[in-house]
Amino acid sequence: MTHTETEITAELVRDLVREQHPDLAGLPVRLGARGWDNQLWRLGDDLAVRLPWATPSADALLRKEHAWLPVLAPRLALPVPVPQRLGEPSERFPRPWIVTTWVPGTPADRAPATRAMEAADTLAGFLTSLHRPAPEGAPAGRDRGGPLAGYAEGFARALASATEQGLLPDPDAVRAVWQDAVTAPDWAGPALWLHGDLHPANVLTRDGTFCGVIDFGDLFAGDPACDLAAAWLLLPDGAVDRFHDACQPAPDPATRRRARGWALLKALACLFIGEAGVHGRPGGKPTWGPPARAALRRLTATVHGPASPAPGE
C-alpha cells in the first residue's frame, strides 16, 4: 500500500478546485469517505471530488473512469458517479483527480439489502443494462473477465491460507465449488462491459434495496460471470434464483458455474481484508467480513445436493 505523500485535507481540496475549476470554488467541501484507492470529498450537495491516495494504479483507473463512464452512464439502470471534470497533476497535488456526481446511499457492507426479491430484480436490471458488447478499444480487465483457470494458483494459495488461519468451516466444500466452476466451459460470447469490482462496499442501498453503484475504476470488457458473481455477496438468502431469472438474457448453466467461482474469489478476498487485515491495513475492514462469510455459506451449500439445496439455488 503506497499512500500519497501529500496529506489530503478539506483545504487542499478547496485549493485544487479553485485553481483548476474556479466556477466550483464556492461550494462547501467535507469528507465523504476514505476508500481503498481513493478519498472521496463532498463538493456541495450534488458533486464529489475523488483523489487517489493509495495504490499507484489508481491514477490510471481514474482517467479510465473519466474517459468511459460518461458514455455508459445514460443507459444504466441505477445512478452512478458520472465524471464531470478532470483535475491534472500539479505542484500542489502530483496526481490526477476527478469531480463526479454524488450518488446518495449507504454501502451494502454497512446496510445490506433486506428486501430480497426487489433487490434481486434491481441488481439484475442494472447488470442487464451494463452487460452490452463493448466496442473495439475498450479497456481490458487484466486477469479478470477471462478464463477462471488463470486464477487457479491464486485460489490455491488463498484457500491454503484461509484454512491455516481457521477462516473456513468447510474447506473441502469451497474446493468442490471451485473445481466445478473452473471446469465449466469458458465464455464464448462477445466481450461485454463489466463493472469488475461489485462487492458490498461498491453498491449502495436505501430502504432495503439497491440504489446506486460506485467505483468504476476496474471497468473493462469480458465474461459477464465476473459481475454475476455479485449476487452471492449482495443478495439475502433465497434470492439468487430470482436474480438469474430476472437477468436478460438469463445466464446459461456454464455461466452460473463460472459466476460461483468468481464469487468464491471475491468472498475470500473480502474475508481476508475484513478479518485478517491484509494489504497494509491492520485490522482490515471489519464490515467486509460478514457478507463474505454469508457468501461462502451460500456457495458451499450448493455442493451438498438436492437433499439440502443452497438458499436461492
Secondary structure, 3 states (H helix, E strand, C coil): CCCCCCCCCHHHHHHHHHHHCHHHCCCCEEEEEECCCEEEEEECCCEEEEEECCCCCHHHHHHHHHHHHHHHHHHCCCCCCCEEEEECCCCCCCCCEEEEECCCCEECCCCCCCCHHHHHHHHHHHHHHHCCECCCCCCCCCCCCCCHHHHHHHHHHHHHHHHHCCCCCCHHHHHHHHHHHHCCCCCCCCCEEECCCCCHHHEEEECCEEEEECCCCCCEEECCHHHHCHHHHHCCCCCHHHHHHHCCCCCCHHHHHHHHHHHHHHHHHHHHHHHHCCCCCCCCCHHHHHHHHHHHHHHHHCCCCCCCCCCCC
